[in-house]
């Protein structure tokens, strides 16, 4: 998980980092944005990231991942990321 390296360093201060942190922004939209039995992937976005649309509990989960990030206890979605997804 995101705190792996911090925990490892409790036992060995010289332990090298083993995990690269990343975060993603996700929004939930009405289900009609995605087929109920099929996800969609757009790998040709304006900034080079993947964009996915997945059916989820009758809704559509839209998101992207792989923005480098440190571990956070209570992360929030940056507004510019939400607007890009929308």
N, C-alpha and C positions, 0 to 999 in steps of 0.2 A: 504494500500500500504506500501512500504518499509519505508516511513517516518512517519508512524502513531505514533510511540512512541515519536519521536521528537516533533511533533505537540501537542500531548497530554501534554507533559511536559512544553510547553509554558504556558498552563493554570494552571498546577499543577505540580510543580517541584518534588513532591513526588510520582507522578503517577508511578505505576509499569509497566514494559514492558508488552505489550500484543501481540506483533508480534515477531516471530523468523524469522530472515532473512535467505534467501537461494538463491543460484544462480544456474544457469545451463549453460552448454555449448552446442551450437547447430551448426551444419554445414548443408549446402544445397548441395545435390549431384544430379546427373542426375536422371530423373524419373524412369529409368529402375532398380533401386535398390529396388523398392517397387511396389507392385501391385497398380493400379490406384484407386481401390475401397476398399482397405484393409490396415490397419496399422499392424505393427509387433512389438512385445515386447519381449525382451530377459531379463529375470530376473535372469539368471545364468551367470553373467559376472565375470571376473577375480578379480574385487574388490568389488563385492556385490551390486553395484548400478544397477538400471534399465537402459536399453538401448532401445530406441524406434526408429522406422522407420515409418514415416507418409507421405502419399502422400500430396503434397502441391504445388498448382499452376503449375502442370506438372513436378514438381521436387520431390525429396525425402528429407524430413527434418529428420535429425538424431540428436539425443541428449540424454542427461541425465540431471537430476536435483538433487536437495537436497544436494548440498554442502553448509554447513553453511557459511554465508557471511553477512557482514554489507552492508547497502545500499550504492550504488555508483551512482553518477550522470552519469558517462560515463564508464560503465564496459567494459572490453575487455576479450576475451577468452584466457586463458593461453595456450601457445603452447603445453605443455604436455597433456592438456585435448583434444585439437584438434587432436593430434597424436593418442591418445588412441581411439578416436571415429573412426578415419580412419583405 
